[in-house]
């Protein structure tokens, strides 16, 4: 046998082996395709109706959801506006209260200063002369008591009973 026959035999065997491999690959791909088609049909039968139902529910709910979102947005804007107004009002009230407290403090301080000045003035103009006058009267009273007690005793030192009217 010559080389050409051996070469043809080896080539034929290689082609037969390749054909066998291709047939095996075809059968494997066909089996995989069958499984994929079965899985796809199961997905279509189970998942697609659920997706369609969810889509129809979302389609029905979309206007309601948009209304809710718009209402929430409007409410949020109104609340923000009202809070801004409340903040401005409270700031104004606090500023006015602060001014009134300052005024009241100044008024009380001024009144206390006046009371202190008046107390000092009364002490200087009334209490001091009254003390002096009281001291003078006490001195006169003591002198008169001494003078009258000396008259009662008489010249010899004995106490005389006289009635003074």
Backbone as a printed PyTorch tensor [residue, N CA C, xyz], in Angstrom:
tensor([[[  0.7970,  -1.1450,   0.0000],
         [  0.0000,   0.0000,   0.0000],
         [  0.8580,   1.2330,   0.0000]],

        [[  0.4180,   1.9310,  -0.6780],
         [  1.2650,   3.0810,  -0.8250],
         [  0.8240,   4.2130,   0.0900]],

        [[  1.5460,   5.1860,   0.0720],
         [  1.3520,   6.3080,   0.9950],
         [  0.0330,   7.0240,   0.7510]],

        [[ -0.3340,   7.0380,  -0.4440],
         [ -1.5740,   7.7450,  -0.7800],
         [ -2.7490,   7.0290,  -0.1910]],

        [[ -2.7660,   5.7540,  -0.1840],
         [ -3.8610,   4.9840,   0.3720],
         [ -3.8890,   5.1880,   1.8920]],

        [[ -2.7440,   5.1770,   2.5170],
         [ -2.6960,   5.3780,   3.9780],
         [ -3.2130,   6.7860,   4.3040]],

        [[ -2.7620,   7.7240,   3.5360],
         [ -3.1900,   9.0960,   3.7580],
         [ -4.6960,   9.2240,   3.5860]],

        [[ -5.2740,   8.6150,   2.5810],
         [ -6.7160,   8.6490,   2.3280],
         [ -7.4380,   7.9450,   3.4580]],

        [[ -6.9040,   6.8340,   3.9410],
         [ -7.5480,   6.0940,   5.0250],
         [ -7.5370,   6.9430,   6.2960]],

        [[ -6.4480,   7.5780,   6.6010],
         [ -6.3610,   8.4090,   7.8100],
         [ -7.2960,   9.6080,   7.6530]],

        [[ -7.3250,  10.2090,   6.5060],
         [ -8.1950,  11.3510,   6.2550],
         [ -9.6340,  10.9360,   6.3690]],

        [[ -9.9770,   9.7390,   5.8190],
         [-11.3520,   9.2450,   5.9100],
         [-11.7270,   9.0070,   7.3650]],

        [[-10.8280,   8.4190,   8.1190],
         [-11.1070,   8.1650,   9.5330],
         [-11.3010,   9.5000,  10.2520]],

        [[-10.4940,  10.5030,   9.9540],
         [-10.6160,  11.8090,  10.5920],
         [-11.9430,  12.4500,  10.2290]],

        [[-12.3720,  12.3230,   8.9820],
         [-13.6490,  12.9010,   8.5460],
         [-14.7870,  12.1820,   9.2500]],

        [[-14.7160,  10.8440,   9.3990],
         [-15.7680,  10.0730,  10.0760],
         [-15.8210,  10.4950,  11.5470]],

        [[-14.6430,  10.6280,  12.1590],
         [-14.6060,  11.0590,  13.5730],
         [-15.2190,  12.4610,  13.6940]],

        [[-14.8570,  13.3750,  12.7910],
         [-15.4120,  14.7240,  12.8120],
         [-16.9170,  14.7000,  12.6070]],

        [[-17.3850,  13.8470,  11.7120],
         [-18.8140,  13.7310,  11.4820],
         [-19.4970,  13.2350,  12.7410]],

        [[-18.8920,  12.2620,  13.4290],
         [-19.4620,  11.7610,  14.6860],
         [-19.5290,  12.8630,  15.7420]],

        [[-18.4770,  13.6340,  15.8340],
         [-18.4570,  14.7340,  16.8000],
         [-19.5320,  15.7570,  16.4490]],

        [[-19.6840,  16.0780,  15.1650],
         [-20.7090,  17.0350,  14.7340],
         [-22.1120,  16.5160,  15.0240]],

        [[-22.3480,  15.2010,  14.8060],
         [-23.6520,  14.6070,  15.0990],
         [-23.9060,  14.6970,  16.6090]],

        [[-22.8780,  14.4030,  17.4340],
         [-23.0290,  14.4660,  18.8850],
         [-23.3190,  15.9020,  19.3210]],

        [[-22.6100,  16.8600,  18.7240],
         [-22.8560,  18.2760,  19.0420],
         [-24.2620,  18.6870,  18.6290]],

        [[-24.7000,  18.2060,  17.4490],
         [-26.0520,  18.5180,  16.9860],
         [-27.0830,  17.9800,  17.9650]],

        [[-26.9030,  16.7500,  18.4160],
         [-27.8550,  16.1470,  19.3470],
         [-27.8390,  16.8970,  20.6890]],

        [[-26.6390,  17.3040,  21.1620],
         [-26.5470,  18.0480,  22.4270],
         [-27.2280,  19.4060,  22.2990]],

        [[-27.0040,  20.0950,  21.1880],
         [-27.6390,  21.4050,  20.9690],
         [-29.1410,  21.2430,  20.8440]],

        [[-29.5690,  20.1900,  20.1700],
         [-31.0050,  19.9410,  20.0110],
         [-31.6410,  19.6640,  21.3680]],

        [[-30.9610,  18.8560,  22.1920],
         [-31.4890,  18.5510,  23.5250],
         [-31.5370,  19.8370,  24.3600]],

        [[-30.5030,  20.6570,  24.3270],
         [-30.4650,  21.9230,  25.0660],
         [-31.5470,  22.8620,  24.5670]],

        [[-31.7540,  22.8990,  23.2510],
         [-32.7970,  23.7380,  22.6690],
         [-34.1710,  23.2880,  23.1560]],

        [[-34.3880,  21.9920,  23.2220],
         [-35.6680,  21.4680,  23.7000],
         [-35.8860,  21.8700,  25.1590]],

        [[-34.8420,  21.7480,  25.9580],
         [-34.9770,  22.1530,  27.3610],
         [-35.2420,  23.6500,  27.4710]],

        [[-34.5430,  24.4650,  26.6930],
         [-34.7290,  25.9180,  26.7190],
         [-36.1360,  26.2830,  26.2770]],

        [[-36.6370,  25.6100,  25.2400],
         [-38.0060,  25.8840,  24.7840],
         [-39.0160,  25.4970,  25.8500]],

        [[-38.7780,  24.3900,  26.5440],
         [-39.6860,  23.9740,  27.6180],
         [-39.6570,  25.0100,  28.7480]],

        [[-38.4650,  25.4630,  29.0940],
         [-38.3350,  26.4790,  30.1400],
         [-38.9920,  27.7870,  29.7050]],

        [[-38.7950,  28.1680,  28.4560],
         [-39.3970,  29.3970,  27.9410],
         [-40.9180,  29.2970,  27.9430]],

        [[-41.4510,  28.1540,  27.5560],
         [-42.9110,  28.0040,  27.5660],
         [-43.4430,  28.0240,  29.0010]],

        [[-42.6870,  27.4540,  29.9530],
         [-43.1070,  27.4920,  31.3540],
         [-43.0830,  28.9270,  31.8690]],

        [[-42.0380,  29.6870,  31.4840],
         [-41.9610,  31.0960,  31.8800],
         [-43.1290,  31.8600,  31.2950]],

        [[-43.4150,  31.6030,  30.0110],
         [-44.5530,  32.2770,  29.3730],
         [-45.8580,  31.9470,  30.0760]],

        [[-46.0290,  30.6970,  30.4480],
         [-47.2970,  30.2830,  31.0420],
         [-47.4470,  30.7650,  32.4890]],

        [[-46.3250,  30.9120,  33.2240],
         [-46.4330,  31.2840,  34.6310],
         [-46.0730,  32.7390,  34.9050]],

        [[-45.0170,  33.2200,  34.3560],
         [-44.5180,  34.5490,  34.6870],
         [-45.2070,  35.6330,  33.8660]],

        [[-45.4140,  35.3990,  32.6090],
         [-46.0090,  36.4370,  31.7650],
         [-47.3990,  36.8650,  32.2290]],

        [[-48.2910,  35.9440,  32.6400],
         [-49.5760,  36.4280,  33.1410],
         [-49.4090,  37.3010,  34.3980]],

        [[-48.4460,  36.9350,  35.2450],
         [-48.1950,  37.7400,  36.4460],
         [-47.6820,  39.1170,  36.0600]],

        [[-46.7850,  39.1570,  35.1010],
         [-46.2460,  40.4390,  34.6400],
         [-47.3490,  41.2710,  34.0010]],

        [[-48.1770,  40.6290,  33.1930],
         [-49.2820,  41.3510,  32.5570],
         [-50.2590,  41.8800,  33.6020]],

        [[-50.5350,  41.0540,  34.6360],
         [-51.4380,  41.4880,  35.6880],
         [-50.8250,  42.6650,  36.4640]],

        [[-49.5310,  42.5750,  36.7660],
         [-48.8500,  43.6660,  37.4740],
         [-48.8510,  44.9250,  36.6160]],

        [[-48.6450,  44.7680,  35.3290],
         [-48.6670,  45.9030,  34.4120],
         [-50.0520,  46.5560,  34.3850]],

        [[-51.0970,  45.7170,  34.3390],
         [-52.4540,  46.2840,  34.3140],
         [-52.7740,  46.9710,  35.6440]],

        [[-52.3200,  46.3890,  36.7690],
         [-52.5480,  47.0230,  38.0760],
         [-51.8220,  48.3580,  38.1280]],

        [[-50.5620,  48.3770,  37.6780],
         [-49.8020,  49.6320,  37.6790],
         [-50.4320,  50.6590,  36.7500]],

        [[-50.9600,  50.1920,  35.6210],
         [-51.6340,  51.1050,  34.6920],
         [-52.8780,  51.6970,  35.3500]],

        [[-53.6280,  50.8670,  36.0880],
         [-54.8280,  51.3620,  36.7660],
         [-54.4690,  52.3000,  37.9250]],

        [[-53.3850,  51.9820,  38.6290],
         [-53.0080,  52.7620,  39.8110],
         [-52.2080,  54.0220,  39.4890]],

        [[-51.6820,  54.1170,  38.3020],
         [-50.8190,  55.2440,  37.9660],
         [-51.4970,  56.6010,  38.1840]],

        [[-52.7420,  56.8120,  37.7170],
         [-53.3560,  58.1160,  37.9720],
         [-53.5430,  58.3860,  39.4770]],

        [[-53.9080,  57.3460,  40.2120],
         [-54.0880,  57.5330,  41.6570],
         [-52.7620,  57.8710,  42.3300]],

        [[-51.7210,  57.1660,  41.9420],
         [-50.4020,  57.4300,  42.5170],
         [-49.9480,  58.8490,  42.1770]],

        [[-50.1790,  59.2650,  40.9270],
         [-49.8170,  60.6320,  40.5320],
         [-50.6030,  61.6550,  41.3610]],

        [[-51.8960,  61.3760,  41.5950],
         [-52.7130,  62.2810,  42.4200],
         [-52.1690,  62.3420,  43.8390]],

        [[-51.8280,  61.1860,  44.3880],
         [-51.2820,  61.1460,  45.7550],
         [-49.9710,  61.9180,  45.8270]],

        [[-49.1120,  61.7010,  44.8400],
         [-47.8190,  62.3990,  44.8250],
         [-48.0380,  63.9040,  44.7080]],

        [[-48.9600,  64.3180,  43.8460],
         [-49.2460,  65.7540,  43.6960],
         [-49.8150,  66.3360,  44.9960]],

        [[-50.7230,  65.5920,  45.6320],
         [-51.2910,  66.0690,  46.9020],
         [-50.2120,  66.1880,  47.9790]],

        [[-49.3280,  65.1910,  48.0330],
         [-48.2380,  65.2580,  49.0050],
         [-47.3150,  66.4430,  48.7210]],

        [[-47.0670,  66.6830,  47.4660],
         [-46.2240,  67.8210,  47.0970],
         [-46.8950,  69.1350,  47.4990]],

        [[-48.1860,  69.2670,  47.2060],
         [-48.9220,  70.4800,  47.5840],
         [-48.9500,  70.6490,  49.1010]],

        [[-49.2120,  69.5420,  49.8080],
         [-49.2460,  69.6040,  51.2810],
         [-47.8820,  69.9940,  51.8260]],

        [[-46.8410,  69.4440,  51.2510],
         [-45.4900,  69.7840,  51.6880],
         [-45.1970,  71.2620,  51.4580]],

        [[-45.6030,  71.7760,  50.3140],
         [-45.3950,  73.1980,  50.0280],
         [-46.1780,  74.0730,  51.0000]],

        [[-47.4430,  73.7010,  51.2710],
         [-48.2510,  74.4770,  52.2120],
         [-47.6430,  74.4260,  53.6090]],

        [[-47.2010,  73.2400,  54.0290],
         [-46.5900,  73.1090,  55.3540],
         [-45.3200,  73.9520,  55.4390]],

        [[-44.5330,  73.9370,  54.3850],
         [-43.3080,  74.7290,  54.3570],
         [-43.6390,  76.2180,  54.4600]],

        [[-44.6680,  76.6570,  53.7210],
         [-45.0800,  78.0600,  53.7590],
         [-45.5860,  78.4290,  55.1450]],

        [[-46.4180,  77.5570,  55.7280],
         [-46.9620,  77.8370,  57.0590],
         [-45.8420,  77.8670,  58.1050]],

        [[-44.8900,  76.9610,  57.9970],
         [-43.7660,  76.9480,  58.9360],
         [-42.9160,  78.2100,  58.7930]],

        [[-42.7470,  78.6740,  57.5650],
         [-41.9880,  79.9140,  57.3580],
         [-42.7290,  81.0860,  58.0020]],

        [[-44.0480,  81.1340,  57.8320],
         [-44.8420,  82.1950,  58.4560],
         [-44.7800,  82.0950,  59.9750]],

        [[-44.9050,  80.8710,  60.4850],
         [-44.8390,  80.6550,  61.9380],
         [-43.4760,  81.0740,  62.4750]],

        [[-42.4190,  80.7400,  61.7390],
         [-41.0720,  81.1230,  62.1510],
         [-40.9360,  82.6430,  62.2000]],

        [[-41.4500,  83.3090,  61.1760],
         [-41.3810,  84.7730,  61.1470],
         [-42.1810,  85.3640,  62.3060]],

        [[-43.3680,  84.8190,  62.5660],
         [-44.2040,  85.3140,  63.6630],
         [-43.5260,  85.0960,  65.0020]],

        [[-42.9870,  83.8950,  65.2060],
         [-42.3190,  83.5960,  66.4700],
         [-41.0850,  84.4820,  66.6580]],

        [[-40.3440,  84.7330,  65.5960],
         [-39.1820,  85.6190,  65.6890],
         [-39.6220,  87.0210,  66.0850]],

        [[-40.7200,  87.4940,  65.4810],
         [-41.2460,  88.8060,  65.8140],
         [-41.7000,  88.8580,  67.2710]],

        [[-42.4190,  87.8240,  67.7080],
         [-42.8880,  87.7690,  69.1050],
         [-41.7050,  87.7580,  70.0600]],

        [[-40.6870,  86.9570,  69.7540],
         [-39.5060,  86.8970,  70.6270],
         [-38.7740,  88.2350,  70.6670]],

        [[-38.6780,  88.9070,  69.5080],
         [-38.0300,  90.2200,  69.4900],
         [-38.8080,  91.2200,  70.3390]],

        [[-40.1310,  91.2120,  70.1880],
         [-40.9500,  92.1380,  70.9770],
         [-40.8680,  91.8100,  72.4630]],

        [[-40.9240,  90.5340,  72.7910],
         [-40.8240,  90.1340,  74.2030],
         [-39.4740,  90.5430,  74.7720]],

        [[-38.4240,  90.3640,  73.9910],
         [-37.0960,  90.7610,  74.4320],
         [-37.0490,  92.2610,  74.7040]],

        [[-37.6450,  93.0700,  73.8030],
         [-37.6790,  94.5190,  74.0060],
         [-38.4790,  94.8780,  75.2550]],

        [[-39.6010,  94.1970,  75.4650],
         [-40.4150,  94.4830,  76.6480],
         [-39.6690,  94.1080,  77.9220]],

        [[-38.9440,  93.0000,  77.8970],
         [-38.1600,  92.6080,  79.0720],
         [-37.0820,  93.6440,  79.3430]],

        [[-36.4470,  94.1360,  78.2970],
         [-35.4250,  95.1750,  78.4660],
         [-36.0550,  96.4290,  79.0470]],

        [[-37.2230,  96.8160,  78.5090],
         [-37.9070,  98.0070,  79.0270],
         [-38.3060,  97.8090,  80.4860]],

        [[-38.8560,  96.6420,  80.8110],
         [-39.2650,  96.3640,  82.1900],
         [-38.0470,  96.3950,  83.1140]],

        [[-36.9330,  95.8430,  82.6580],
         [-35.7120,  95.8610,  83.4550],
         [-35.2530,  97.2950,  83.6960]],

        [[-35.2820,  98.1120,  82.6450],
         [-34.8900,  99.5070,  82.8010],
         [-35.8390, 100.2330,  83.7440]],

        [[-37.1460,  99.9650,  83.6130],
         [-38.1350, 100.6010,  84.4730],
         [-37.9220, 100.2130,  85.9290]],

        [[-37.7190,  98.9190,  86.1900],
         [-37.4990,  98.4600,  87.5580],
         [-36.1870,  99.0300,  88.1030]],

        [[-35.1500,  99.0360,  87.2930],
         [-33.8720,  99.5990,  87.7290],
         [-34.0270, 101.0850,  88.0520]],

        [[-34.7300, 101.8140,  87.1910],
         [-34.9540, 103.2400,  87.4070],
         [-35.7790, 103.4530,  88.6780]],

        [[-36.8190, 102.6340,  88.8760],
         [-37.6580, 102.7610,  90.0730],
         [-36.8480, 102.4660,  91.3270]],

        [[-36.0250, 101.4030,  91.2800],
         [-35.1900, 101.0850,  92.4390],
         [-34.1900, 102.2010,  92.7250]],

        [[-33.6350, 102.7950,  91.6710],
         [-32.7300, 103.9280,  91.8660],
         [-33.4590, 105.0950,  92.5300]],

        [[-34.6840, 105.3670,  92.0770],
         [-35.4900, 106.4480,  92.6720],
         [-35.8170, 106.1560,  94.1290]],

        [[-36.1890, 104.9030,  94.4150],
         [-36.5000, 104.5410,  95.7980],
         [-35.2690, 104.7330,  96.6730]],

        [[-34.1150, 104.3340,  96.1640],
         [-32.8810, 104.5000,  96.9320],
         [-32.5730, 105.9810,  97.1370]],

        [[-32.7340, 106.7890,  96.0750],
         [-32.5020, 108.2280,  96.1990],
         [-33.4870, 108.8470,  97.1820]],

        [[-34.7640, 108.4180,  97.1070],
         [-35.7770, 108.9450,  98.0150],
         [-35.4620, 108.5570,  99.4520]],

        [[-35.0310, 107.3100,  99.6500],
         [-34.6350, 106.8720, 100.9950],
         [-33.4970, 107.7020, 101.5370]],

        [[-32.4880, 107.9460, 100.7050],
         [-31.3720, 108.7890, 101.1390],
         [-31.8450, 110.2080, 101.4600]],

        [[-32.7220, 110.7540, 100.6120],
         [-33.2400, 112.1060, 100.8100],
         [-34.0620, 112.1750, 102.0900]],

        [[-34.9340, 111.1750, 102.3200],
         [-35.7410, 111.1490, 103.5420],
         [-34.8260, 111.0380, 104.7480]],

        [[-33.8110, 110.2170, 104.6360],
         [-32.8700, 110.0610, 105.7450],
         [-32.1800, 111.3840, 106.0590]],

        [[-31.7950, 112.1220, 105.0290],
         [-31.0880, 113.3800, 105.2400],
         [-32.0260, 114.4920, 105.7030]],

        [[-33.2230, 114.5560, 105.1290],
         [-34.0910, 115.6970, 105.4110],
         [-35.0730, 115.4530, 106.5420]],

        [[-35.4580, 114.2180, 106.8350],
         [-36.4650, 113.9690, 107.8580],
         [-35.8650, 113.2420, 109.0480]],

        [[-35.2410, 112.1100, 108.8060],
         [-34.7760, 111.2740, 109.9120],
         [-33.6750, 111.9790, 110.7050]],

        [[-32.7460, 112.5860, 110.0410],
         [-31.6500, 113.2510, 110.7460],
         [-32.1710, 114.3980, 111.6140]],

        [[-33.0260, 115.3170, 111.0960],
         [-33.5640, 116.3660, 111.9770],
         [-34.4420, 115.7980, 113.0890]],

        [[-35.2070, 114.7130, 112.7940],
         [-36.0390, 114.1160, 113.8220],
         [-35.1540, 113.5470, 114.9200]],

        [[-34.0510, 112.9240, 114.5760],
         [-33.1190, 112.4100, 115.5760],
         [-32.5410, 113.5540, 116.4130]],

        [[-32.1890, 114.6210, 115.6990],
         [-31.6430, 115.7740, 116.4280],
         [-32.6990, 116.3470, 117.3710]],

        [[-33.9320, 116.4950, 116.8590],
         [-35.0150, 117.0310, 117.6700],
         [-35.3100, 116.0850, 118.8350]],

        [[-35.3000, 114.7600, 118.5580],
         [-35.5270, 113.7700, 119.6070],
         [-34.4320, 113.8620, 120.6660]],

        [[-33.2170, 114.0300, 120.2420],
         [-32.1130, 114.1840, 121.1850],
         [-32.2740, 115.4410, 122.0190]],

        [[-32.7030, 116.5370, 121.3600],
         [-32.9340, 117.7890, 122.0600],
         [-34.0400, 117.6090, 123.0900]],

        [[-35.1770, 116.9890, 122.7060],
         [-36.2820, 116.7520, 123.6290],
         [-35.8440, 115.8480, 124.7670]],

        [[-35.0680, 114.8370, 124.4610],
         [-34.5890, 113.9270, 125.4980],
         [-33.7000, 114.6880, 126.4800]],

        [[-32.8720, 115.5710, 125.9330],
         [-32.0310, 116.3960, 126.8130],
         [-32.8570, 117.3120, 127.6910]],

        [[-33.8740, 117.9810, 127.1070],
         [-34.7460, 118.8780, 127.8670],
         [-35.4870, 118.0780, 128.9250]],

        [[-36.0070, 116.8770, 128.5160],
         [-36.7500, 116.0400, 129.4590],
         [-35.8440, 115.6290, 130.6130]],

        [[-34.6460, 115.2280, 130.3190],
         [-33.7110, 114.8210, 131.3640],
         [-33.3950, 116.0060, 132.2770]],

        [[-33.2150, 117.1740, 131.6750],
         [-32.9300, 118.3850, 132.4660],
         [-34.0990, 118.7460, 133.3660]],

        [[-35.3170, 118.6960, 132.7990],
         [-36.5030, 119.0170, 133.5940],
         [-36.6930, 117.9990, 134.6970]],

        [[-36.4680, 116.7450, 134.4220],
         [-36.5970, 115.7180, 135.4500],
         [-35.5860, 115.9790, 136.5790]],

        [[-34.3910, 116.3120, 136.1680],
         [-33.3940, 116.5970, 137.1770],
         [-33.7780, 117.8350, 137.9990]],

        [[-34.2730, 118.8630, 137.2620],
         [-34.6430, 120.0980, 137.9320],
         [-35.7890, 119.8580, 138.9110]],

        [[-36.8360, 119.1450, 138.4830],
         [-37.9800, 118.9030, 139.3500],
         [-37.6400, 117.9250, 140.4580]],

        [[-36.8140, 117.0010, 140.2120],
         [-36.4360, 116.0860, 141.2900],
         [-35.5790, 116.8190, 142.3170]],

        [[-34.8450, 117.8150, 141.8790],
         [-34.0470, 118.5960, 142.8150],
         [-34.9620, 119.4710, 143.6710]],

        [[-36.0460, 120.0060, 143.1300],
         [-36.9920, 120.8160, 143.8950],
         [-37.7210, 119.9700, 144.9040]],

        [[-38.0280, 118.7640, 144.5740],
         [-38.7330, 117.8830, 145.4900],
         [-37.8500, 117.5390, 146.6920]],

        [[-36.6470, 117.3710, 146.4570],
         [-35.7610, 116.9800, 147.5400],
         [-35.5680, 118.1410, 148.5220]],

        [[-35.6550, 119.2620, 148.0140],
         [-35.5120, 120.4370, 148.8860],
         [-34.0590, 120.7220, 149.1640]],

        [[-33.9130, 121.6060, 150.1300],
         [-32.5520, 122.0140, 150.4120],
         [-31.8760, 121.0530, 151.3540]],

        [[-32.6040, 120.4000, 152.1950],
         [-31.9620, 119.5080, 153.1400],
         [-31.8370, 118.0830, 152.5980]],

        [[-32.2390, 117.8310, 151.3660],
         [-32.0920, 116.5250, 150.7510],
         [-33.2720, 115.6250, 150.9740]],

        [[-34.3130, 116.0300, 151.7000],
         [-35.4850, 115.1830, 151.9330],
         [-36.4720, 115.3990, 150.8090]],

        [[-37.1450, 114.3700, 150.4530],
         [-38.1020, 114.4470, 149.3500],
         [-39.3900, 115.0450, 149.8870]],

        [[-39.8900, 116.0500, 149.1720],
         [-41.1390, 116.6940, 149.5820],
         [-42.2560, 116.1550, 148.7230]],

        [[-43.4040, 116.0120, 149.3450],
         [-44.5630, 115.5400, 148.5880],
         [-45.3520, 116.7460, 148.1380]],

        [[-45.2230, 117.0800, 146.9710],
         [-46.0310, 118.1530, 146.4080],
         [-46.7480, 117.5810, 145.2060]],

        [[-47.8910, 118.1130, 145.0670],
         [-48.6570, 117.6650, 143.9290],
         [-48.5290, 118.7060, 142.8400]],

        [[-48.1520, 118.2720, 141.7020],
         [-47.9660, 119.2080, 140.5980],
         [-49.1490, 119.0980, 139.6710]],

        [[-49.7820, 120.2310, 139.3950],
         [-50.9270, 120.2270, 138.5100],
         [-50.5820, 120.9390, 137.2460]]])
